[in-house]
Amino acid sequence: MNKTVLIIDDDDMLRDAIARGLRDSGFDAIGADSAESGSEIMQRITVDAIVLDRMMTGVDGLTFLTQMRANGNATPVIMLTALGGPENAIAGLSGGADDYLAKPFQMRELILRLNKIIGRGGNVCQMPAGLMFADDEFFITTDGTPHLLPLSGEEKRLLVLLTAPIGNIAPAAPMVAKRLRGKLNGVLSDLDIVTIRGRGYKLITHRTNEQTKG
């Protein structure tokens, strides 16, 4: 059964283009030209995910999302915006977005991210607990609030390879792997990067004693 995606965006051309791309990829797509219209649709039907524009006339996307989460609605949301940069991604993630995608974007990337947040796509895996990836940046969310994980370009590229999906083995310069390991260990003690002799590096999760007993 096809997954249903609600697209809330006041740009008619973009909303229609996204809907066509989703339908071509096997989704059912429903469009709404405002947060208010989106709310009305959600009162009538259940959707599997929402593609939400941040800046709209009337109720803006971030306000809509915050209210939706406050009402207990946990529907996965990808927020679209022309406002790029880590500080804007943090605002979107803090408001309850599951992912954050800056415009312009490629349809293929949106599809991959939708597959991820609603559990489709076979080998597309979720991030380890406490780690998020949005708008080409990694964030730490151990206290419930996203914080940018400062990484060099080489460290970020390595972490992308190691988490797409978890279990990948990726080559890297030893110093790059060492720096990345140190940054991860400093904020997420259950994550580690191990050396796979002759092949590269792998991201692993250490289970705590309580988790092992449970």
Residue pairs with C-beta under 8 A, 6 or more apart in sequence:
2 26
2 27
2 28
3 27
3 28
3 48
3 49
3 114
3 118
3 120
4 27
4 28
4 29
4 30
4 45
4 46
4 47
4 48
4 49
5 22
5 27
5 28
5 29
5 30
5 47
5 48
5 49
5 50
5 51
5 114
6 30
6 31
6 32
6 38
6 41
6 42
6 47
6 49
6 50
6 51
7 15
7 18
7 19
7 22
7 29
7 30
7 31
7 32
7 50
7 51
8 32
8 34
8 35
8 37
8 38
8 50
8 51
8 52
8 53
8 56
8 61
8 64
9 15
9 18
9 31
9 32
9 33
9 51
9 52
9 53
9 56
9 80
10 33
10 34
10 53
10 56
10 57
10 58
11 53
12 33
15 31
15 33
16 31
17 107
18 29
18 51
18 107
18 110
19 29
19 30
19 31
20 29
21 107
21 110
21 111
22 28
22 29
22 111
22 114
23 29
25 111
27 114
30 41
30 45
30 47
32 38
32 40
32 41
34 56
34 57
34 58
34 59
35 56
35 58
35 59
35 60
35 61
35 63
35 64
36 58
36 59
38 50
38 52
38 64
39 64
41 47
42 73
42 75
47 75
48 75
48 76
48 118
49 75
49 76
49 77
49 78
49 114
49 117
49 118
50 75
50 76
50 77
50 78
51 77
51 78
51 80
51 110
51 114
52 61
52 64
52 65
52 77
52 78
52 79
52 80
52 97
53 61
53 79
53 80
53 81
54 60
54 61
54 62
54 79
54 80
54 81
54 83
54 92
55 61
55 81
55 82
55 83
61 79
61 80
61 81
62 79
62 91
62 92
62 95
65 77
65 79
65 92
65 95
65 96
65 97
66 95
66 96
68 75
68 77
68 96
69 95
69 96
76 98
76 117
76 118
77 96
77 97
77 98
77 99
77 117
78 97
78 98
78 99
78 100
78 101
78 110
78 113
78 114
78 117
79 92
79 95
79 97
79 99
79 100
79 101
80 101
80 102
80 103
80 105
81 88
81 92
81 100
81 101
81 102
81 103
82 102
82 103
83 102
84 102
84 135
85 135
86 135
86 137
86 139
86 148
88 100
88 102
88 135
89 100
89 134
89 135
89 137
89 139
89 146
90 139
90 146
90 147
90 148
92 100
92 134
93 100
93 132
93 134
93 139
93 141
93 146
94 145
94 146
97 134
98 117
99 113
99 116
99 117
99 134
100 134
100 135
101 109
101 110
101 113
101 134
101 135
102 135
102 136
112 121
112 124
114 120
115 121
115 124
116 124
116 125
116 126
123 165
124 165
125 163
125 164
125 165
125 166
125 167
127 133
127 163
127 166
128 163
128 166
128 188
128 190
128 191
128 203
128 205
129 190
130 140
130 141
130 142
130 187
130 188
131 138
131 139
131 140
131 141
131 149
131 163
131 188
131 191
132 138
132 139
132 140
132 141
132 146
133 139
133 160
133 163
136 156
137 148
137 149
137 156
138 148
138 149
138 151
138 156
138 159
139 146
139 147
139 148
139 149
140 146
140 147
140 148
140 149
140 187
140 188
141 147
142 187
142 188
149 183
149 187
150 183
151 159
151 180
151 183
152 176
152 179
154 172
154 173
154 176
155 176
155 179
155 180
155 183
158 170
158 172
158 176
158 177
158 180
158 201
159 180
159 203
161 168
161 170
162 168
162 170
162 193
162 201
162 202
162 203
163 203
166 203
166 205
167 202
167 203
168 202
168 203
169 196
169 199
169 200
169 201
169 202
170 200
170 201
170 202
171 199
171 200
171 201
172 200
172 201
177 193
177 195
177 201
180 193
181 192
181 193
184 191
184 192
184 193
185 191
185 192
189 206
190 205
190 206
190 207
190 208
191 203
191 204
191 205
191 206
192 203
192 204
192 205
192 206
193 201
193 202
193 203
193 204
194 201
194 202
194 204
195 201
196 202
